[in-house]
Amino acid sequence: MDNNSIAILKDHQVSIENSFKKIERLFDESSGADLSQKNISMNNINSEMKSVKYTIGLIKYEIANLKEESNINKWNEISSQLNARNDKYKLKYDQIKQGQENINNNIDNDYLNIDTKVDLSKMTSQQAMDRGSKILQQDKNAIGRMKKVVYQDLETMKEVNKELVSQHEKLENAEGDLKEIDYSVNRAGKQIKTMAKMYSTDKLIICMILCILLVVIVIIVASLFFDSGAEEENTKQDIFNN
């Protein structure tokens, strides 16, 4: 039982290590990227960390199936290390995300206060038109950013959904394997019962044969004994007659 569980745990560990490598690469890519690309990278990092968290949960579930204390202690320590490493990435992710939100808040504040910084009555028609165009462009850019965020969230949801479907299929396959094993065990039990009945029948036949042989031997011995007794009686009779 432990060997199967350990093999599954090692597969989960490899999967998490690959996710960690991808997270580190995405952090490096986001450091020199523009805002839109950085948002994509950060959302991908968030998705990977969620996947790692889910896999760590599977590891903890599989650890409960271990029997040997040494294996349990070893994999509990590995699970704690992986969880701590994921928490470190999450802290870094939160710090970068907080910095982005501060930048966006500053932009939004400038946008909200734009009308209070300029006396529109003192502006020419061209300046007013330019300012209106700038506000429209800012609105367009804000809508574009929101569309990108929505699109990224949709992509993240699709990836999470794919992962859930994959895990569901694995669970269904495992359930099918368990049913097949249960059927095989029941069939083996029936075969063992049949063999036991055949063995009992064979023993009964052997006992009957032994009893028949014993009766035959007794009959032979008894006949020999009676024959010798008859001969002795005849001998005595002859002697008496003479």
Sequence and secondary structure as in RCSB ss.txt:
>XXXX:A:sequence
MDNNSIAILKDHQVSIENSFKKIERLFDESSGADLSQKNISMNNINSEMKSVKYTIGLIKYEIANLKEESNINKW
NEISSQLNARNDKYKLKYDQIKQGQENINNNIDNDYLNIDTKVDLSKMTSQQAMDRGSKILQQDKNAIGRMKKVV
YQDLETMKEVNKELVSQHEKLENAEGDLKEIDYSVNRAGKQIKTMAKMYSTDKLIICMILCILLVVIVIIVASLF
FDSGAEEENTKQDIFNN
>XXXX:A:secstr
 HHHHHHHHHHHHHHHHHHHHHHHHHHHHHHTS HHHHHHHHHHHHHHHHHHHHHHHHHHHHHTT   HHHHHHH
HHHHHHHHHHHHHHHHHHHHHHHHHHHHHHHHHHHHHTHHHHS GGGS HHHHHHHHHHHHHHHHHHHHHHHHHH
HHHHHHHHHHHHHHHHHHHHHHHHHHHHHHHHHHHHHHHHHHHHHHHHHHHHHHHHHHHHHHHHHHHHHHHHHHH
HHHHHHHHHHHHHHHH 
